[in-house]
Amino acid sequence: MAVTLRDVAHRAQVSVRTVSNVVSGYEHVSAKMRQRVLRAIDELGYIPNPVARTLRTGKTGLLSLVVPEIDVPYFSQLAREVIDAAAHLGFQVMIDQTGHDHERERQLLRGGGRRNLFDGMLFAPLATRDELRDVDPATSSPLILLGEHVFDGRFDHVAIDNVVAAHDATSHLLDRGRTRVAAIGAQPKETYATPLQRTEGFRKALRERGLAPVHTLERTAAHYGRSDGYAAATSLLRGSPRPDAIFCYSDLLAMGAIRAVFDAGLNVPEDVAVIGIDDIEEGRYSRPSLSTVSLDTPFIARTAVSRLAARIEDPSLPAEEFIAPHTLITRESTETR
């Protein structure tokens, strides 16, 4: 038989209302009384009824995290960090993926019949500015955007500086004496910010060294997976001029590119240096280990969740942008012995 509030109240020798106040997080309960109730809850194994809490407070204690692909290592890590940060603030997280489907993104942004399930949403897919323009901050559920967007003052935004990150990665290759630096990851059919900003940073670094961007050294990628990186790098290595370094817009692209270099009978980094962005665990243990731009995923998760919690409490807060730090990490894929 399920333990009830009344059972807890009897064990703690307090009123049912006092137990309810403690479970609801009501502030005006003495520390001594709160400890007594919490001890009784632990002893009896009481589990609060989320339906009752929703009826009582109007909040479900649930957050939604929306990502393009949960099996991409970066988004898996982000999800783990978000779950931990949310739990620390008393929230649970439900995860959804869009599979790069823009119509699916529109449906999730509009809320549909799921809006009342969640107190707020952390949104990390590839929605364009036009899709976001259809969402009214005044009437939508609390929403935090993670990466991929240009801050327009309407929604809170947590991201990295993609221009600087790409610039740092490209500059690292140029500092190693590479002069035919290629790039993999542009997505001309998309209008979201990340690939555009990383292309900007890549070209900026070249121009600062007096090198004009070479169109034949740039390759698009439909997605940021290993196979996309492999195909793009294979194409680059068959072309002219052949690159002596490749900047990839994600670590998974870079992992595929490294394999393509070896399959072409060349070596990394002696013939072609390779660098990515994300700092996924796979890259730390590959051979050669992957140079990368490491993103502070815990910072992104903590900042996004705490900001969402604040917005749930006060929807009138002005929108802000938060830029996470990043770090260039050099490993074997760019460092010749």
Buried (B, 14 or more C-beta within 10 A) or exposed (E): EEBBBEBBBBBBEBEBEBBBBBBBEEEEBEEEBBEBBBEBBEEBEBEEBEEEBBEEEEBBBBBBBBBBBBEBBBBBBBBEBBBBBBEEBEBEBEBBBBEBBBEBBBEBBEBEEBEEEBBBBBBBBBBBEEBBEEBEBEEBBBBBBBBBBBBEEBBBBBBBBBBBBBBBBBBBBBEBEBEBBBBBBBBEEBBBBBBBBBBBBBBBBBEEEEBEBBEEBBBBBEBBBBBBBBBBBBBBBEEEEBBBBBBBBBBBBBBBBBBBBEEBEBEBBEBBBBBBBBBBEBBBEBEBBBBBBBBBBBBBBBBBBBBBBBBBEEEEEEBBBBBBEBEBBBBBBBBEE
